[in-house]
Amino acid sequence: MMGLLHNFHFVRPIGLVLIPIAFAVWWYWQRQLDPLRGWRQQIDPDLLEALVDDRDAKRDPLRYAMVAGWIVAAIAIAGPTWKLEPNPFAEDAPPLMIVLKASESMLQSPPSPSRMERAQLKINDLAKARKGDPLGLLAYSGSAHLVLPPTQDTAVIGEMAAEISPDVMPVPGDRLDLAIAAAGGLLREQGSGGSLLVVADTADIDPSEVAKAHRSVGSPPIDFLALTEPDSAETQTLRDVAAAIGGSVESLSIEDDDIQQILSFAQRRAAAGVSGESNRWQEAGYWLTPLLALFVAVSFRRKKSSQPKE
């Protein structure tokens, strides 16, 4: 109860200015409708009161129904509120963008089969594990290319990943910075949070360049799946990049331990920014509509005739 009173306010407090205006209009209206307005300037007020019986006019509910309706309407327009609207993304899983490296080094082994084939198998497993939750795919080498934006049809992500190879990439190289900028920029445009997963064997790039690209898109949560041995020099390059941008590195596993770690990361880090309440206040002025309708109904009440029946 105390929290409700503490949060109570008006979304448009300027609307409360209509209340004194309503009183002023009501007062002027009452003066204009007063049938004795001219006599009051000519006859003593006490004598006029004794000569005229205006008890019915004083009891007329129309006088008060009109001004009460105006006040209620002004309060409704001002937008009373005491709680935030629920976040529309709170019940939806935030998207996960897979950033898949597709350079010549991905055709090497170990592991066996090739690193690219192992990456494709893991992406397919991840697509099955995230069935119904938004998943996207971007491929990169010397350039970055969006394959599919986040979609709830995760099965198609596994199918598209199986078709990616260094042969389809127009520029050779390792521009992880461009890939993170493109994937992070897509998540920012959608405005629903989300995280990145880089699937790669190595990072042949200056970590500072990757950090710069990461900051340029709002520093989204990022995880790495290393396709080489945990103690290899290639995996260490991924750890260096991850350290520069506040990411983490998951090691490839035969079972689905790596997949579970990725799912946990995506849910824990990416959902933090969209769960709970939004920053919009939920208006409650519409609850005053029935009361306003009652006052309007009273204002249409048929007046009784004061003339005697013949």
VENZIZI-V311202 format. One record per run of one state. SS is the DSSP state (hx for helix, st for strand, lp for the rest). FROM is the first residue (numbers start at 0). LEN is the number of residues. Records with the same first field share a line. If there is no record, write none. Layout:
SS=FROM-LEN / FROM-LEN
This chain:
lp=0-1 / 7-1 / 10-2 / 33-5 / 41-3 / 51-3 / 58-2 / 78-1 / 86-9 / 101-2 / 107-7 / 129-5 / 140-3 / 151-2 / 161-4 / 168-7 / 190-4 / 200-6 / 216-4 / 226-6 / 245-2 / 251-5 / 273-3 / 283-1 / 299-11
hx=1-6 / 12-21 / 38-3 / 44-7 / 54-4 / 60-18 / 103-4 / 114-15 / 153-8 / 165-3 / 175-15 / 206-10 / 232-13 / 256-17 / 284-15
st=8-2 / 79-7 / 95-6 / 134-6 / 143-8 / 194-6 / 220-6 / 247-4 / 276-7
